[in-house]
Amino acid sequence: MTTVSRETLEAALRTALDPDTGIDFVTGKAVRALECEAGRARLTLEPGYPVRGERANALRDVAKAVLLAVPGVTEATVEVTSRIVAHAAQRGAKRLPGVKNVIAVASGKGGVGKSTTAVNLALALAREGARTGILDADIYGPSLPTMLGLAGRVPVSPDGKGIAPLTAHGVEAMSIGFLTDAMDTPMIWRGPMAARALDQLICDTRWSDLDYLVVDMPPGTGDAQLTLAQKAPVTGAVIVTTPQDIALIDARKGLKMFEKVGIAILGVVENMSIHICAHCGHTEHIFGAGGARKLCAAHGAPFLGSLPLDARIREQADGGNPTVVSAPDSPAASLYRDIARRVAAEIARRPRDLSARFPPVVVARTP
């Protein structure tokens, strides 16, 4: 019976591109077990992003077709699993305990739907099978308690030092709004006080082995952004904007800010891209059209997708049941899931964080 070498099989798999990352299975280090005996090929694929359902079937079909085209292979069995690892962040940043990858969701200005996008992105990553958390970095205007239906809940400290995050819809969450009366108590703090509070939320929250921690940043390019860049290893940033020129000016500033502190740009999301009338179905680009794509083209950033201006998205978030969980089969939820998949694929393309493989270097004086 024919036995095909692993080298031959790998050569064939180098011609098969992962539809999400655009990288072949071998270069992308997705090939785990691979062998062929008596004409029967067996392969285990392990892409570096969460995958299940139809996406897993698509990967399986691509790999199986390539293997069956190899001379001597009469049968092919492909298993698709998923394992998410830590990826490289900005230089000098130390890993957060219990977190593999940090995703900053930011905007140059307020009112563009950044928090709604961040929450639905975190929920979509969780629906894809990833262990996900979300941190509300907006000290002055925390919105997570309302959006996740956690208003009035208070986290506990198991050891008197760290804080255990709350959980909603399968996602771990932390916000200053859990520790104060976010509805009635304004945070009348100067910048340094707010930065220290964010520092504590970043460093003292006891996350439980997360694949992704989504950080909902406040608008602008100030203290919160610098604190995150100094205290957490940010794998990459997602910029949220509307197509409006005024929003794009500030989004460009946010993009440049992350580049200056060495944080990769995972892509840009265009929110409120189009409005569809609920009564007649008429479509209208209220805030303009194509602005985010032009921004991406000018700065070499990936375009992650467009989201509509839809009253139901607002209503669902205000009610504590964001679109991805309250209307999982809706077109809007599908768009959020597509964006989450692209974000995860962009992270998988980044270099892996290998710092944990090297022991710390200790310089000691010898007698």
C-alpha positions as CSV (number, residue, x, y, z in Angstrom):
1,M,0.0,0.0,0.0
2,T,1.1,3.6,-0.7
3,T,2.6,5.7,2.1
4,V,3.0,9.4,1.3
5,S,5.6,11.3,3.2
6,R,4.8,14.2,5.5
7,E,7.0,16.5,3.3
8,T,4.8,15.7,0.3
9,L,1.6,16.4,2.2
10,E,3.0,19.7,3.6
11,A,4.0,20.8,0.1
12,A,0.4,20.3,-1.0
13,L,-0.9,22.2,2.1
14,R,1.3,25.1,1.3
15,T,-0.9,25.7,-1.7
16,A,-4.0,26.0,0.4
17,L,-4.8,29.4,1.8
18,D,-6.7,29.9,5.0
19,P,-9.7,32.0,3.8
20,D,-9.7,34.2,6.9
21,T,-6.0,35.0,7.2
22,G,-4.9,34.6,3.6
23,I,-1.9,32.5,4.8
24,D,-1.3,28.9,3.8
25,F,-1.8,26.3,6.5
26,V,1.8,25.4,6.9
27,T,3.2,29.0,7.1
28,G,0.4,29.9,9.5
29,K,1.4,27.0,11.8
30,A,-2.1,25.5,11.7
31,V,-0.9,22.0,10.8
32,R,-0.6,19.7,13.9
33,A,-1.0,16.0,13.3
34,L,-0.3,15.0,9.7
35,E,0.3,11.5,8.3
36,C,-0.6,9.1,5.5
37,E,-0.6,5.3,5.7
38,A,-2.0,3.0,3.1
39,G,-3.4,5.9,1.1
40,R,-5.4,7.3,4.1
41,A,-4.3,10.8,5.0
42,R,-5.1,12.2,8.5
43,L,-4.7,15.9,9.3
44,T,-5.4,18.0,12.4
45,L,-5.8,21.7,11.7
46,E,-5.5,24.2,14.5
47,P,-5.9,27.8,13.3
48,G,-4.9,30.5,15.7
49,Y,-8.4,32.0,16.0
50,P,-11.7,30.7,17.3
51,V,-13.5,28.6,14.8
52,R,-16.7,26.4,14.8
53,G,-19.6,25.5,12.7
54,E,-19.6,26.6,9.1
55,R,-16.2,28.1,9.3
56,A,-14.7,24.9,10.6
57,N,-16.4,23.0,7.8
58,A,-15.0,25.4,5.2
59,L,-11.5,24.9,6.4
60,R,-12.0,21.1,6.5
61,D,-13.3,21.1,2.9
62,V,-10.3,23.2,1.6
63,A,-7.7,21.0,3.3
64,K,-9.4,17.8,2.3
65,A,-9.6,18.8,-1.4
66,V,-5.9,19.5,-1.4
67,L,-4.9,16.3,0.3
68,L,-7.1,14.2,-2.1
69,A,-5.3,15.8,-5.0
70,V,-1.9,14.3,-3.9
71,P,-1.0,11.2,-5.8
72,G,-1.3,8.1,-3.6
73,V,-3.9,9.6,-1.3
74,T,-7.2,7.8,-1.6
75,E,-8.9,9.0,1.6
76,A,-8.5,12.1,3.7
77,T,-9.7,12.8,7.2
78,V,-9.4,16.4,8.5
79,E,-10.1,17.4,12.1
80,V,-10.4,21.2,12.9
81,T,-9.7,22.4,16.4
82,S,-8.8,25.8,17.8
83,R,-6.1,27.0,20.2
84,I,-5.5,30.7,20.7
85,V,-2.1,31.9,21.9
86,A,-0.7,35.2,23.1
87,H,0.6,37.5,20.3
88,A,3.2,40.2,20.3
89,A,2.3,43.6,21.8
90,Q,4.1,46.9,22.1
91,R,7.7,46.8,23.2
92,G,8.3,46.6,27.0
93,A,4.8,45.7,28.0
94,K,4.4,42.9,30.5
95,R,1.7,40.2,30.2
96,L,-1.5,40.6,32.2
97,P,-2.1,37.6,34.3
98,G,-5.0,35.5,32.9
99,V,-5.1,37.4,29.5
100,K,-3.5,36.2,26.2
101,N,-4.5,39.1,23.9
102,V,-5.7,42.7,24.6
103,I,-7.8,44.5,22.0
104,A,-8.3,48.2,22.4
105,V,-11.5,49.6,20.8
106,A,-11.1,53.3,20.4
107,S,-12.5,56.4,18.6
108,G,-11.2,59.9,18.2
109,K,-14.5,61.4,19.3
110,G,-17.6,60.4,21.2
111,G,-21.0,59.6,19.8
112,V,-19.8,57.2,17.1
113,G,-21.1,54.0,18.7
114,K,-17.8,52.8,20.0
115,S,-19.1,51.2,23.2
116,T,-21.9,49.4,21.5
117,T,-19.4,48.1,18.9
118,A,-17.0,47.0,21.7
119,V,-19.6,45.1,23.6
120,N,-21.0,43.3,20.6
121,L,-17.4,42.5,19.4
122,A,-16.7,40.9,22.8
123,L,-19.9,38.9,22.7
124,A,-19.3,37.8,19.1
125,L,-15.8,36.5,19.9
126,A,-17.4,34.5,22.8
127,R,-20.0,33.1,20.4
128,E,-17.2,32.0,18.1
129,G,-15.8,29.9,21.0
130,A,-13.2,32.2,22.6
131,R,-12.9,32.9,26.3
132,T,-13.5,36.7,26.3
133,G,-13.6,39.6,28.7
134,I,-14.4,43.3,28.4
135,L,-12.9,46.2,30.4
136,D,-14.7,49.5,30.6
137,A,-11.8,52.0,30.5
138,D,-14.1,55.1,30.5
139,I,-13.8,56.3,34.1
140,Y,-16.1,59.3,33.6
141,G,-18.8,57.7,31.6
142,P,-18.9,53.9,32.2
143,S,-21.6,52.3,30.0
144,L,-20.9,48.6,30.6
145,P,-23.2,48.1,33.6
146,T,-26.2,49.2,31.5
147,M,-25.2,47.5,28.2
148,L,-24.6,44.1,29.9
149,G,-27.5,44.2,32.2
150,L,-25.2,44.3,35.3
151,A,-26.4,47.6,36.8
152,G,-26.5,47.3,40.6
153,R,-24.2,44.3,40.7
154,V,-21.0,44.6,42.8
155,P,-17.9,42.5,42.3
156,V,-16.1,40.9,45.2
157,S,-12.5,40.5,46.2
158,P,-11.7,36.8,46.9
159,D,-8.3,37.5,48.5
160,G,-8.7,41.1,49.7
161,K,-6.3,42.3,47.0
162,G,-7.7,41.6,43.5
163,I,-11.2,42.0,42.2
164,A,-13.2,39.2,40.5
165,P,-14.9,40.3,37.3
166,L,-18.7,39.9,36.9
167,T,-20.1,37.8,34.1
168,A,-22.9,38.4,31.6
169,H,-23.8,36.5,28.5
170,G,-20.7,34.3,28.9
171,V,-18.3,37.3,29.0
172,E,-16.3,38.5,32.0
173,A,-16.6,42.2,32.6
174,M,-15.1,45.0,34.8
175,S,-16.1,48.6,35.0
176,I,-15.7,51.5,37.5
177,G,-19.5,51.6,37.2
178,F,-19.7,48.4,39.3
179,L,-17.9,50.2,42.1
180,T,-19.9,53.5,42.1
181,D,-23.4,54.6,41.5
182,A,-22.9,55.2,37.8
183,M,-26.4,56.6,37.3
184,D,-26.3,59.4,39.9
185,T,-22.7,59.9,40.9
186,P,-20.5,61.9,38.6
187,M,-16.7,61.1,38.7
188,I,-15.4,64.6,39.5
189,W,-11.8,63.6,39.3
190,R,-8.7,65.2,37.9
191,G,-6.8,63.3,35.2
192,P,-4.2,61.7,37.5
193,M,-7.0,60.2,39.8
194,A,-8.8,58.8,36.8
195,A,-5.6,57.3,35.5
196,R,-4.8,55.7,38.8
197,A,-8.4,54.2,38.9
198,L,-7.9,52.7,35.4
199,D,-4.5,51.4,36.5
200,Q,-6.1,49.5,39.3
201,L,-8.8,48.1,37.1
202,I,-6.2,46.9,34.6
203,C,-3.8,45.4,37.2
204,D,-6.1,44.2,40.0
205,T,-8.8,42.5,38.0
206,R,-8.5,38.7,38.3
207,W,-9.3,37.5,34.8
208,S,-9.6,33.8,34.3
209,D,-7.5,32.6,31.4
210,L,-9.0,34.8,28.7
211,D,-8.2,34.4,25.0
212,Y,-9.2,38.1,24.3
213,L,-9.8,41.1,26.6
214,V,-11.6,43.8,24.8
215,V,-11.0,47.3,26.3
216,D,-13.7,49.9,25.6
217,M,-11.6,53.1,25.6
218,P,-13.0,56.6,26.2
219,P,-12.9,59.0,23.3
220,G,-9.8,61.0,22.5
221,T,-6.1,60.5,22.9
222,G,-5.5,61.4,26.5
223,D,-4.6,59.9,29.9
224,A,-6.6,56.6,29.5
225,Q,-4.9,55.7,26.2
226,L,-1.4,56.4,27.7
227,T,-2.2,54.4,30.8
228,L,-3.3,51.4,28.8
229,A,-0.2,51.6,26.6
230,Q,2.0,51.7,29.7
231,K,0.2,49.1,31.8
232,A,-1.1,46.5,29.4
233,P,0.3,44.5,26.5
234,V,-2.1,45.6,23.7
235,T,-2.1,43.2,20.8
236,G,-3.8,45.7,18.6
237,A,-6.4,48.5,18.3
238,V,-9.7,48.7,16.5
239,I,-10.8,52.2,15.5
240,V,-14.5,53.0,15.3
241,T,-15.7,55.9,13.3
242,T,-18.7,57.1,11.2
243,P,-18.3,58.1,7.5
244,Q,-18.6,61.8,8.5
245,D,-15.6,63.9,7.7
246,I,-15.5,65.4,11.2
247,A,-15.4,61.9,12.8
248,L,-12.8,60.8,10.4
249,I,-10.5,63.7,11.3
250,D,-10.5,62.5,15.0
251,A,-10.3,58.8,14.0
252,R,-7.1,59.6,12.1
253,K,-5.7,61.1,15.2
254,G,-6.6,58.1,17.3
255,L,-5.0,55.8,14.7
256,K,-1.8,57.9,14.7
257,M,-1.7,57.9,18.5
258,F,-1.6,54.1,18.7
259,E,1.1,53.9,16.0
260,K,3.3,56.3,18.0
261,V,3.1,54.1,21.1
262,G,3.9,51.0,19.1
263,I,0.4,49.4,19.1
264,A,-0.7,47.7,15.9
265,I,-3.9,48.7,14.1
266,L,-6.1,45.7,13.6
267,G,-8.5,47.7,11.5
268,V,-11.3,50.2,11.2
269,V,-15.0,49.8,11.7
270,E,-17.4,52.2,10.0
271,N,-20.5,52.5,12.2
272,M,-23.8,54.2,11.2
273,S,-22.7,53.6,7.6
274,I,-26.3,53.4,6.2
275,H,-29.8,54.0,7.5
276,I,-32.6,51.7,6.3
277,C,-36.1,53.1,6.9
278,A,-38.1,50.7,9.0
279,H,-41.3,51.7,7.2
280,C,-40.5,51.9,3.5
281,G,-37.0,50.3,3.3
282,H,-35.4,53.4,1.8
283,T,-31.7,53.5,2.3
284,E,-29.7,56.7,2.9
285,H,-26.1,57.5,3.8
286,I,-26.9,60.1,6.5
287,F,-23.3,60.6,7.5
288,G,-21.7,60.2,4.1
289,A,-20.3,57.1,2.4
290,G,-17.0,55.3,2.1
291,G,-15.1,57.5,4.6
292,A,-13.6,54.6,6.6
293,R,-12.4,52.8,3.5
294,K,-10.6,56.0,2.4
295,L,-9.0,56.2,5.8
296,C,-7.9,52.6,5.6
297,A,-6.5,53.1,2.1
298,A,-4.5,56.2,3.2
299,H,-2.9,54.5,6.2
300,G,-2.6,50.9,5.1
301,A,-5.1,49.7,7.8
302,P,-7.5,46.8,7.3
303,F,-11.2,47.6,6.7
304,L,-13.1,45.4,9.1
305,G,-16.7,46.2,8.0
306,S,-19.7,48.5,8.1
307,L,-22.6,48.6,10.5
308,P,-26.0,50.2,9.9
309,L,-27.7,53.0,11.8
310,D,-30.5,50.9,13.3
311,A,-32.7,51.8,16.3
312,R,-32.9,48.1,17.3
313,I,-29.1,48.0,18.0
314,R,-29.5,51.0,20.4
315,E,-32.6,49.6,22.0
316,Q,-31.0,46.2,22.6
317,A,-27.9,47.7,24.1
318,D,-29.9,50.0,26.4
319,G,-31.9,47.0,27.6
320,G,-28.8,45.1,28.6
321,N,-29.1,42.5,25.8
322,P,-26.9,43.6,23.0
323,T,-27.7,42.5,19.4
324,V,-25.4,39.5,19.2
325,V,-27.2,37.8,22.1
326,S,-30.7,39.2,21.8
327,A,-31.1,38.8,18.0
328,P,-28.4,36.3,17.0
329,D,-29.9,35.6,13.6
330,S,-30.4,39.2,12.6
331,P,-28.4,40.8,9.8
332,A,-26.8,43.2,12.3
333,A,-25.6,40.3,14.5
334,S,-24.1,38.6,11.4
335,L,-22.2,41.8,10.7
336,Y,-20.8,41.9,14.2
337,R,-19.7,38.3,13.9
338,D,-18.0,39.0,10.6
339,I,-16.1,41.9,12.2
340,A,-15.1,39.7,15.1
341,R,-13.8,37.0,12.8
342,R,-11.7,39.5,10.9
343,V,-10.3,40.9,14.1
344,A,-9.4,37.4,15.4
345,A,-7.8,36.6,12.0
346,E,-5.7,39.8,12.1
347,I,-4.5,38.9,15.5
348,A,-3.6,35.4,14.3
349,R,-1.5,36.9,11.6
350,R,0.6,38.8,14.2
351,P,3.9,37.4,15.5
352,R,3.4,35.2,18.6
353,D,4.6,36.3,22.0
354,L,7.5,34.0,22.8
355,S,8.6,35.8,26.0
356,A,7.1,33.1,28.3
357,R,9.6,30.5,26.7
358,F,12.6,32.3,28.0
359,P,13.5,32.3,31.7
360,P,14.1,35.7,33.4
361,V,17.8,36.8,33.4
362,V,19.1,37.5,36.9
363,V,22.4,39.3,37.3
364,A,24.0,38.3,40.6
365,R,27.3,39.2,42.1
366,T,29.5,36.1,42.6
367,P,32.2,35.8,45.2
